[in-house]
Amino acid sequence: MQLFRSKIYLALTLMLMVLAFGVLGYRFVADYSWVDALYMTIITVTTVGFSEVRPMGPEGKIFTIILIVTSVFIVGFAISIVTEYLLSRNSVELLKKKKMKNAIANLNQHVIVCGFGRNGMQAAERLKAYKRPFVVIEKDKEVIERYEDDILFIEGDANDDDVLLEACIGKAQYLIATLPDDAANLFVVLSARQLKKSLFIISRASLVNSQKKLILAGADKVIMPDKIGGDHMASLVVMPDLITFMDKLSVEGEHTTNLEEVAIEDFANQIDCNSLRDLDLRRKTGCTIIGYISPDGNYIINPEADMKLQPKSKVIVLGRPEQIKKLNEMFNIE
């Protein structure tokens, strides 16, 4: 595209040079006024067939012949460049859309993010850091064009069932509704829950009253960013060092992960583990187990080493980025 832009600039420059050449030529060769010179240049270059302002002498006729031949070549060159650019751009856009559509069709167990505002963008960045497949539904074309090189987008309204189906909601595992309006999020939750009963839905809410309605509509979790932000700022006053330490555990990029959630099955397939002590992650990887999630969803903080491990349970491990990386590599955790 950069090559085409440079050619277009060249074509425009040549056109301006032809116009300037024609005006100056008719002004000084044929002794026309500036207005008549511009008029003669325009009708000559565009070949509209109007008669000249007044009869010209041999010098004026020779100059007109030169101007006609020159302008025909340059105008033809300009038209071919513009046409080629438009056709190429349409082809590139079609290829992009086809490639994106195929990529979305190949998604499985992915996340659907509805809306790419402030919260949607943060969710997308976090998912990218975890390397989780996701697709974003956004109706603002300018936003899509700005980020489409790095993120899969579907242009449309997330309230539309056809758009959700286009996002392969039938194969999705999660849906995150981050639209700025609570009513819009409510409709998204209702539509998504109707299309897939087992989908785990997380919705944003601005008002406290909306939280209960979203849960009734089918949302599994409802997040209030404004409330979280206020609590966070107040906590920085009450216990600043603890909150700063917790902030450093946040995932901000590919190489700064400090917390990892691991399914017991990832260990059971490779080692004989009946208890947390059998895992021995501290010695093997440097990571420390700080939490245990039972199959029924019960959270246990700082579990004992002799706690029995159950199928379909999970452990939460804490470690520096290089330790988390070692853990993932050792047990082939994706």
Secondary structure, 3 states (H helix, E strand, C coil): CHHHHHHHHHHHHHHHHHHHHHHHHHHHCCCCCHHHHHHHHHHHHCCCCCCCCCCCCHHHHHHHHHHHHHHHHHHHHHHHHHHHHHHHHHHHHHHHHHHHHHHHHCCCCCEEEECCCHHHHHHHHHHHHCCCCEEEEECCHHHHHHHCCCCCEEECCCCCHHHHHHCCCCCCCEEEECCCCHHHHHHHHHHHHHHCCCCEEEEECCCHHHHHHHHHHCCCEEECHHHHHHHHHHHHHHCHHHHHHHHCCCCCCCCCCCEEEEEHHHHHCCCCCCEHHHHCHHHHHCCEEEEEECCCCCEEECCCCCCECCCCCEEEEECCHHHHHHHHHHCCCC
